[in-house]
Amino acid sequence: MNDTFNFKRFLLLLQKTLLERPMQLFGFTGLIILFSLVFYFLCKSIVGFMLAQNLTFVLGLVGGGSFMSSFIFSYFFSNASGSCYLTLPASHFEKWLCGILIAGILFPLIYMLTYRAIDTSFVGLYHQALDPSAPFYKEKYDAVYLFAFDGKVANNIYPMFFFSSGAMVVGSLYFNKVAFIKVALVAGVGCLGIYGLNWLVAKSFFGNIQTAFPFKYVDMTLGKETGSIELTKTSQLISSYSLCYIYPALLWVLAYVRLREKEF
């Protein structure tokens, strides 16, 4: 038998993980979906459809996915459950892959399907409520449309999900209690630190600056005029790919390394 990966053994491990704590896994997923439904309804009534769609998707996918990721390896919250999980007859690669499958594939897939159903229902009700004989009917109809999963907003949210989920998985293996809060604090301090360091470096080079966005641009004042210095297209491409793909992948790999460390 392969000590690294066995498909039958992996399926048994996945089944155990899903069915051992169904109330937490499925209950939390249902709670996220219910929150998205209520938030979408309230938000569209206040700020309109487009902003409601964007906010609901980012909060549900990134926020819910982050909490789900921190919960996946919550076996280590106590010595007893952590030891039982580590001694399961499965390789550390299978355990890591099981967590990746649940947090990185199953949850976003389920959430996106239910979000599409919610979005379709609200948009359809809006279109049906319009009077075809009213003035500007066509403009009002076309102003509200389904959230595009392949659009610019969604493509900016996906890297946020993978980055935050990867950080939460790693954090759940390093912090045995309230990992979600601890990782959120560490991530917040890290982001503020990067922003502050970037501002100080830009200040030392350019002097009178207004804003300095990390890895992108610096706005500065020259007399009464305001100018902007941006990274070259090649540098922007490198930083963009690093933030969107390389750094999230490194976090997921680090989770695997940390899980192997806990095995011994």
Rosetta blueprint (number, residue, H / E / L):
1 M L
2 N L
3 D L
4 T L
5 F L
6 N L
7 F H
8 K H
9 R H
10 F H
11 L H
12 L H
13 L H
14 L H
15 Q H
16 K H
17 T H
18 L H
19 L H
20 E H
21 R L
22 P H
23 M H
24 Q H
25 L H
26 F H
27 G H
28 F H
29 T H
30 G H
31 L H
32 I H
33 I H
34 L H
35 F H
36 S H
37 L H
38 V H
39 F H
40 Y H
41 F H
42 L H
43 C H
44 K H
45 S H
46 I H
47 V H
48 G L
49 F H
50 M H
51 L H
52 A H
53 Q H
54 N H
55 L H
56 T H
57 F H
58 V H
59 L H
60 G H
61 L H
62 V H
63 G H
64 G H
65 G H
66 S H
67 F H
68 M H
69 S H
70 S H
71 F H
72 I H
73 F L
74 S H
75 Y H
76 F H
77 F H
78 S L
79 N H
80 A H
81 S H
82 G H
83 S H
84 C H
85 Y H
86 L H
87 T L
88 L L
89 P L
90 A L
91 S L
92 H H
93 F H
94 E H
95 K H
96 W H
97 L H
98 C H
99 G H
100 I H
101 L H
102 I H
103 A H
104 G H
105 I H
106 L H
107 F H
108 P H
109 L H
110 I H
111 Y H
112 M H
113 L H
114 T H
115 Y H
116 R H
117 A H
118 I H
119 D H
120 T H
121 S H
122 F H
123 V H
124 G H
125 L H
126 Y H
127 H H
128 Q H
129 A H
130 L L
131 D L
132 P L
133 S L
134 A L
135 P L
136 F L
137 Y H
138 K H
139 E H
140 K H
141 Y H
142 D H
143 A H
144 V L
145 Y L
146 L L
147 F L
148 A L
149 F L
150 D L
151 G L
152 K H
153 V H
154 A H
155 N H
156 N H
157 I H
158 Y H
159 P H
160 M H
161 F H
162 F H
163 F H
164 S H
165 S H
166 G H
167 A H
168 M H
169 V H
170 V H
171 G H
172 S H
173 L H
174 Y H
175 F L
176 N L
177 K L
178 V L
179 A H
180 F H
181 I H
182 K H
183 V H
184 A H
185 L H
186 V H
187 A H
188 G H
189 V H
190 G H
191 C H
192 L H
193 G H
194 I H
195 Y H
196 G H
197 L H
198 N H
199 W H
200 L H
201 V H
202 A H
203 K H
204 S H
205 F H
206 F H
207 G L
208 N L
209 I E
210 Q E
211 T E
212 A E
213 F E
214 P L
215 F L
216 K L
217 Y E
218 V E
219 D E
220 M E
221 T E
222 L E
223 G L
224 K L
225 E E
226 T E
227 G E
228 S E
229 I E
230 E E
231 L L
232 T L
233 K H
234 T H
235 S H
236 Q H
237 L H
238 I H
239 S H
240 S H
241 Y H
242 S H
243 L H
244 C H
245 Y H
246 I H
247 Y H
248 P H
249 A H
250 L H
251 L H
252 W H
253 V H
254 L H
255 A H
256 Y H
257 V H
258 R H
259 L H
260 R H
261 E H
262 K H
263 E H
264 F L
